[in-house]
Amino acid sequence: MSSLNAFTLGGEMEAPIGDSPWGSYIGCFRDKYGIEWIIEFDPNNVG
């Protein structure tokens, strides 16, 4: 089970992880408490 799947248990995916216009990857979900989370990963900015 991926980390994102673990976060969304009891919640819902708002926007699946995908490419953003600025070159990173971004996704959005709402957890079981109604809190919206935005996850962003920039492979060019690691470390």
QUIKA-V274629 format. One record per backbone hydrogen bond with DSSP energy under -0.5 kcal/mol. CO is the residue of the C=O (numbers start at 1). NH is the residue of the N-H. E is the energy in kcal/mol with one decimal. If there is no record, write none. Layout:
CO NH E
CO NH E
//
This chain:
2 6 -1.9
3 7 -2.0
4 8 -1.8
5 9 -0.6
6 9 -0.7
8 11 -3.1
12 30 -2.9
15 28 -2.8
18 26 -2.6
20 23 -1.5
24 20 -2.6
25 41 -2.7
26 18 -2.0
27 39 -2.7
28 14 -1.9
28 15 -2.8
29 37 -3.6
30 12 -2.5
31 34 -2.2
35 31 -2.6
37 29 -2.2
39 27 -2.3
41 25 -3.0
41 43 -0.6
42 45 -2.1
//
